[in-house]
Amino acid sequence: MKQTIFVPLRQRNYGKIFIAQVLSDLGNWLDFIALNTLIVYVWDLGPEAVAALVITFGLPWVLVGPIAGVWIDRLPKRAVMISSDLIRIFIVLGLYWAPNIYVLLPLVFLKGSFGAIFDPARQSAIRMIVPKESLPQAISLSQFSVQSTKVFAPILGAVFVSMAGARSAFLVEGALFLLSALLLVTLPALKNQTSDHQPTQEKERYWVQFRQGWAHVLTNRLLFIATLSITVGLFINFMYDGLLPLWTKHLDMDEKVFGMVLSAIGLGSVVGAVVVGQFAVWQKRPLAMMSIGCAIAGLQVLLMGLGGLEIIGGGVYFWFIVFLLLGMASSAVFIPFGYIMQMETPQRLIGRVSATANAVQNTTMLVSPSIGAFLAKIFGVGYVFFGSGLALALFGGSVLMVSFRISKGVKSSDQKEGSVSA
């Protein structure tokens, strides 16, 4: 019988984890508008402060996640997730009372740090609860939560900011984390199974186990190529991502249109998550699916570049469709990557490998936007979009060819538990 995207929700424990993730994801993004409102409108600070906030968002995933990954693998996953939620309640209460940016940024870093701990623990918990045949749907639902909350949480945050002031969003955020923690309390302990937990592991030193996560990513061919692919793709993505306001302004679109096209990306990501989860035929060749999604995204960005160079025209509805397809393509990249990571990683390493993958991906966010801004200043915004789109499309095509070349080797060498072909 064909599985639908909602099949994993029939399992009571996964349903609890999914709802808890939705609440936690809402909490992660609800304060996005509030933080920017405080910095720009209440404290009257400039672009340097906004840039500092963006960097502070990304740093915990790069610095804290990999270091905490060892402990995430050692400890009961339920306890890790509940603790992360409860601690973030006190942090957002601190954000409510923050008098200036010097207090606010360390609190944002701490909140992100526990988010970087919560996510690998959630990934490991999913692996413990969900059967392998339902993993594509479970990962699609997780991506659905991430993308839909990115769209709706800032909107809700804007409503709270307009009705009750910027700081009200922090109180709602704390309530969401509390609800998530209360729901997770009803889960079983989710400890590592003895059969998958090596007897000598507890005696191994911390840094030995830390290196095991990195070593697994580097030595597992399919996982390494998938991680490298999504990192390069994100590096190219962040080169143009921060230039979207300038792109819309160059095409004489006002801020309302800018908000609409951004919503189109979020809507496309949600639709893509449902479609990819519903039709999981790609699970036999997830790397090929990633490459196709990357190539399609590249073609959409290339069209945006042609628009920025005034080579092609297009109305609001045309660009809405382009952004919608861009969002759908992103789901075709992230969901197969999550599937590869889950299937190619032993249960005892999921926390470390997930944290390592998050760190590598988020490093691009700290470097790439500056390069994109520099290139835009020299060549213009249109050329950055055109070049980024062309690079994404060519890179996706290259990875597609690589996926077919390595698939034969993967099939013959990865007959171990949890392996997939390229």
ABEGO torsion letter per residue (X at the ends): XBBBAAAAAABAAAAAAAAAAAAAAAAAAAAAAAAAAAAAAAAGBBAAAAAAAAAAAAAAAAAAAAAAAAAAAABBAAAAAAAAAAAAAAAAAAAAABABAAAAAAAAAAAAAAAAAAAAAAAAAAAAABBAAAAAAAAAAAAAAAAAAAAAAAAAAAAAAAAAEAAAAAAAAAAAAAAAAAAAAABBAGBBBAAABBAAAAABBAAAAAAAAAAAAAABAAAAAAAAAAAAAAAAAAAAAAAAAAAAAAAGBBAAAAAAAAAAAAAAAAAAAAAAAABAAAAABAAAAAAAAAAAAAAAAAAAAAAAAGABBEBAAAAAAAAAAAAAAAAAAAAAAAAAAAAABBAAAAAAAAAAAAAAAAAAAAAAAAAAAAAAAAAEAAAAAAAAAAAAAAAAAAAAAAAAAAAAAAAAABABBGBBBX
